[in-house]
Amino acid sequence: MLGLEKYIAQSGLDKKLYGLIKIRASQINGCAYCINMHVGCNVNRLSTT
């Protein structure tokens, strides 16, 4: 996973989009812990325009 995180960081993918992807993947997996973690990590990033 750390390799993937490093690759994504260098890819130029928008950080807001990547945060939303993580949240959606957690929803699909049904992992409440991961949803809470990703929402918490991205709350400031996702609330800005």
N, C-alpha and C positions, 0 to 999 in steps of 0.2 A: 504494500500500500504506500509506503514512503516513496518508492520509485515512481509510482503513479502520480503522487502529489507533486513531486519535483518536476515531472514531465509536464503536467498540466500548468504549473506555475510558469514554465518557460514557453508554453504554447501560445500565449497571448489570449487565451479564452477569458472572456469577461468574468471577473470575480463574482459579480452578482448572479450571473447565469450558473456558474459552477456551484455556488451556494444553493441555488434552487434545485439543481440536479441532485445534490447530496440529500436534500430534504425529501425530494420525490422518491429517490431510491430507498430511503429509510421507510417511507410510507408503503411502498410496494412490498418491502421485506417485512412489514408489520413490527418494526422495532421501535417501541415507544422511547426507549433510552436514547437511541440514535437520533430520532426526530427531535427530542428535547435538546440534545447536544448541538445539533446542526442549527436549529432555530436560534438557540442561545448565542452561538458563535457568529451568526449572520444577522442578528436583529438590527444592529446599527447600519450595516452595509446595505441591507435590503430596504431600510426605511428612507434612505436618501434618494434623491432624484438624479 
